[in-house]
Amino acid sequence: MNFSIEGTRAEGTRAEGTAGGTETGDRLDKFQLAELVARDIAPGSYVNLGIGQPTLVSNYLMPEQKITLHTENGMLGMGPQAQGSQIDGDLINAGKIPVTELPGAAYFHHADSFAIMRGGHLDVCVLGAFQVSASGDLANWHTGAADAIPAVGGAMDLATGAKDVYVMMSLFTREGLSKLVRQCTYPLTGVGCVTRVYTNEAVFLLKEDGVHVRETHGISFEELAAVMDVPLIRDPAGT
């Protein structure tokens, strides 16, 4: 089913109902979305932030949350993205973005880093995606296009090793098709692994009984349900 985000924004659509008790008049930009994800991560968690948009989450974590960030190239205790004189060419995350280190940061072999990922020691990983299915399947490494360069990296290890997998992605393709689908058509990274999907328009909780909408931004629950092929459930508890 096709949907034009720009059309909704241009008309100044404001959500009229509630979904999980939370709604705003505008869809979130990537920075607001990263702040929302950061706020939702439980205090004391060990977390991996995937390459791309998820890396922004590190800039919005609060010290009182006591979150420990892991990066698959071999570091625990990563801080926000480095700026200006903070930049050290030898201190980067898995996406080669310069980062800072927090007190107590540790460095280790790549194999040890993957042992952390595969051994179930991460509470949350935040990944980007091409598609997510209603049952929590994740497709984020290959579109199947003949000229695409496959790059699964450590995503498959994170998807199966982390206790919770959060996805940050745009909800609709350029063609207006939803990327939250009944069944993925792209090659899978992990099966039944995604628990939450964060998009500019809504936050989705993937539960055993279906796809719950916790909150909407710039679109009402009814409008969202009308433009998606996946059945949606209003989540009044927002949990």
N, C-alpha and C positions, 0 to 999 in steps of 0.2 A: 504494500500500500504506500502511495506517495504522499509526501507532506512537505510544504515549503516553510522552513523556519523563518526566512526573511519576510514572507507574507504576514506571518503572525506578529512579528516585531513591528513591521511598518504600520499595522493596524492598531498597535498599542494594546494588544489583548492583555487583559488582566484576569487572573484566575478568579472564578466566581464561587467555586465550592472549596472544600478543604480536603486535603489528603494527609492523614497523619497529623492534622492540626496545624500544618505549616504550609504557607504559600507566600510568594512575593510577586510583584508586578512585572519583574524582568527576569529573563533567563540569565543564568550566572555566566560570567566570563571564566576563563581558565584559572585565574588567580583566586576568585571567590570559590570556585569549585575545589581547588587545592586546600583552601582554608577550611572548607566544610569537611573534607576528608580528614584533615589533621585533627579537627575538633572531635571527630567520631572515634578516633583510635584510643583504646582503653589505656589508662595510665599503667606504666611499668611494662608495656609491650616491647617485644623484639620485632623489628619491622624491616622489610626490604622494599625499597621503592624502585619500580621498574624504569627502564629507559623511556625518555620522552616526557609527556605531561606529568606522570607521577612524581618526577624528581622535584617538582615545585612544592610538594607537600612538606618537604624538609624545612622550608622557609617559614612555615606557620605552626610548627610544633612549639609548645610552650615548655619552659624549663620544669614547671611543676608537674608536667605529665610524666617526666622521667622515662621518655621513650629512648630506646637504644636502636639506632639505625645500623643495619648491616648492608654492605655492598659486596656483590659476588666476586669482585676482584681482590677481596681479602682484607676487609676492615670492619671492625665493630666500633661504634662510638662516633659515627660520622655526624657532622654538624650541617648547618645551612650552606648553600652555595657560596663559594668564595667570591669576593669582590675586590677590585683594585689591588692594593698592596697585600691583601690576604692570599692572593693566588700563588700557589706553589705547583709548578709543572709536574711534580712527582706525586701530588696528592689529588687524585681524581676518583670519580665513581666509575661504575661499569660503563656509563655512557660517555666517558672521557671528559666530563664536566668537572672543573676545579671545585673542590669542596673544602670545608673547614673540618677540624677535628675538635672534639670535646674532651675535657679532662678525663683521663682514664681510657682513651682510645687505644685499640690494639690492632696489630697487623699480623697476618698469617698467610700461609701457603694457599694457593688457589684450591687445592684438593681439600684442605681443611674447611675452606669457605663453603664448598659444595657439600661437605659432610654436615655442616650446620643446616643447609637448605634441605637436604634429603632426609636428615635425621629427625625432622619434626620439631626443630628447636625455634622456629620462627612463628610468632603468634599471628602476624598479618603480613601479606605481601600486597602491594598495590601495582597493578599492571594495566597497560593499555590493551586495546583489543580491536580486531576487525569485526568480529561477531561474538555474541554471547547467546546461548540458547536458553529457553525458559527453564530448562532443567539444570542449568549451571555449566554446560559445556563451554569451553573457551577455545577460540580460534584467534591467535594473535601473531602468528609467525609467517604466514604465507597466504596469499590470495588465490593461489592456483594459476595465476597468469604465467604464460610461457616465458616472459622476459623478467619475471620477478626473481629476486635473489633470496633464496630461503635463508632465514637467520633465526632459528629457534633459540640459540644461545642457552641461557639457564632458565628460560621461562617454563619449560616443562618440569624442571626440578622444583621451581618455586610453586607452580600450580598444584603439584601433588604433595609437596612437603610442608607448606604453610598450613596452619590451622584454619585460617580464614583468608580467602582471596577476594580482594576488592578490585573492581575494574573501574577505571576512569576512561571515558570515551565520549565522543560526540554521538548523540543518539541516532542521527540521520546521516545518510550518505549525501553526496552532492546531488544525487538523482532523487533525493527525498525518500529513500527506502530506510526503514528501521534496521538498525544493527543489533537490536534485541529481537531475536527471531524464535520461531517454534523449534527449528532444527538448523544447526550450522551447515552451510554449504561449502565452507572453506575447510582445509585440513585442520584437525583438532590439535591443540596443545595439551589439553587436559579434559577429562570427562567428569562432569558433575562436581566441579571444584569451586565454582564462583558462588559466593554468598551474597554479595552486594554489587550493584552497578550504579555508579555515579555519573550523571550526565548534566548538561547545562540546563535541561528542562525538568528533570525529575531524578529522584533517588529511588531505586528499585531494590527490594529485598527478595531474594530467591529462596522460597520456602518449599516444603514438601507438597503443600496444597496449591502452589502456583506462584505467580509473580505479583508481589505486593508493591503498591506505590506508597512510599513513606511520606513524600512531600513533592510538590510541584513548584516550578518557577516559570512565570510568564505564560503558563498554559494551565487550564483547569483539568481536573481528573477526567471529566467527561470528554473534553476535546482530545486529550491524550489517548483515551480508550478508543476514540473514533478513528484515529489515524494509525493505529498499530494492529497488526495481525495477531499479536499475542494477547490472550485474555488477561485483563488486569483486575486486581483485587485492591480495593481501598483499605489501607492499613491504619485504622484509627489510633492504635497504640503507638505507632511510629517506632517500633522496636523490632 
